[in-house]
């Protein structure tokens, strides 16, 4: 059996980040969101999102009853740094690699539903993982925030360098 771990939404300017744990052969899924609060200025500096990502993966491994004999593939993104260390400390077999297939597809679908739940109408999906798709999604979300910056700034990853550099300018019309 192979378990894949992936993330969604790291590059979006709003919302938290989705973490998915999938057993490929059975399509069993555990999914949760790192809260947006982990991406405000203070928490982002402390890299609180790393611990949250690890906690979600740990819970997913517990819920899916992943054995130490199963192969684990984990996304190479920096958001999984603490997770990879935890897997190593717990003696799980894992490789760091680009994740595709069901984990990527289902994770992106679930993240789009999460964005809809935040009030975003028809967020552009990430399907092929192209630069154009990521750009389209990013600017669509920023335009949505700019339509009501005061009412939506609480949904933004304000700890990001993008928001620190641009300040309130990126939230103005």
C-alpha angles and dihedrals in degrees: 000000000000126000120199126201120197140159134221132198101027088128098044117102093220137050132020125287124272120228120197130191113191134179099214100206095052100026090231108163137197115185134174140156128243101230119253089238088073088066100053116110099267098041093042090056089053090048090231089162090072093062091043091052090050091048092052092049091046090053091046092051089050094047093047090045092231112192124216088244093064119097113243124201115195128190115255094232118125090241087078097055095108091039092056090049091050092049089051093048090050092050097244117156109239144157127204112229147130108291122223139156123046096352093055095040098045092040092054092047091051092047091052088053089050090053090050088052088056088057100262109145114223101340111202110255127231106231110146095024092234125159089243092056093050092047092048091050093046096050093041089055093045090051089050090052091047090056088068109007096167093048095044107035089094087067093055129100090240093172090066118110087237091065095039092053097042095035114184091340091083089055095049123094 
